Amino acid sequence: MEKIIKELESYYEKLDHQEDLAIMNRVQQEVSGMLNEEINRRVKNRQAAGETDLDRINEEVHNEYVRDPEGFLGLTEEIKDKISMHCQKQIRKEKPELYNNIHNLRGLIDYLKFEEARAFYELDEVSEAFQYINLHVNTQIAIFMYIMRINHKLDMGPDEPTYVADAEALLDFEYKYIKTEELRKILEEQRLDDFFEDKSLKYRKARKEVAKRYEETKRDLTSRQQASNILGAIFEKEAKDTTEEDYQTIIEKMDELFFGHISHRLVKKIKKQKELELNPPVKQEKNVENKTEVNDTSKDKKKKPKETPKKQTSINQTIREINKYFELDTCELKEELSLDQIIYVLSLMYSINVEKNKVEAFLRNTMREFKNLHPYAIYNQGYDKFSYLGGDNPEVKEHLDMIEYILSDVDIFICDDATYKSTKELVEEEISEIMRIINGNYTYEEKEAKKLLKENEE
């Protein structure tokens, strides 16, 4: 969980910095407006006093500002704080999503850091924050399953209702015996139960009025706890013991708990684990296949540098270069090409305006061969393409994320043969799905080829 917390804190810091920057820019605008008003006021006062040399007036007013900018504007610490608070309220009103998701991420991070296990029900807010920052699906799954298990563990029983405090309603109230900031601190530190159970005379009247407000505004989240119980029980099972009924329940209950967007991914993950548990790979004495056939690939996705088209002195030279790989007259592919080579040849075609039908034939033929490469080679060479297309296609992104998850704990060059074989099969399945989805989509190759051509011309 420590790694996940660091990942969330990184997103939180980015959003917090984004808000701070917006507030700072608004403060600068406010101060700039104040400066213009003060300059105009001083100039008019001097003119009203009988001064007529406008250039001299402007120069002297400017010098007054330079000598003491804050004194010129009357910016005491109190006024600066008021301006900052005013701008903060403006930005949060104009960008409620940004502020809400900063707040939601902070709440989740604090929850995950608690040493003592606590129930968590703000799943709607967390789901919104995750989608806002486009959090990796595997991280979402890990956090969701963690919360479900904790909620299930802390359940008071099937007949016990679940009520939680409405923090906003509790704080948006004028109390006689406790300050709002004191109550805010109690809520932030999740000490409300301890506060109510305290039998000391201190805060006796405060406890009474806060308890009354709590009863008036408490939220009934019994249904969320019940859904957590059901899911938590399923997540405690061994993957091999899960059933089709469990999978359907996961989808239904995750939808109830605002995480329907990743329910099918989680089910797919459990099914894959079940398949491995029920049909463990058998270690063979001989190598299943020669791992060196993909020795230019790794889970780190190290890329070969792209070949750059050489300066061509004539159209004929360019045609000869293209024909080394693809016969323009017959549209015959001469050899199997890597994705970088495909982009290279395509850039040459663009440089001499090869007919569109021949370009299309080249792409079809080369990609047909590309699909037949080793799955690790396809993943390694095609990673940038898949990431690019995944930006607009959630399905592609899901399968790419799954491959990263499968490879996250495996080193394909030092693992045993059985692990290598089973991992390869899982990756191959995901690669096949990606290739099926993006079939005929060459926007990445076209973009990169044009970019390469431009670089060559420069």
Order of alpha helices (4+ residues) and beta strands (2+ residues): alpha-alpha-alpha-alpha-alpha-alpha-alpha-beta-alpha-alpha-alpha-alpha-beta-alpha-alpha-alpha-alpha-beta-beta-alpha-alpha-alpha-alpha-alpha-alpha
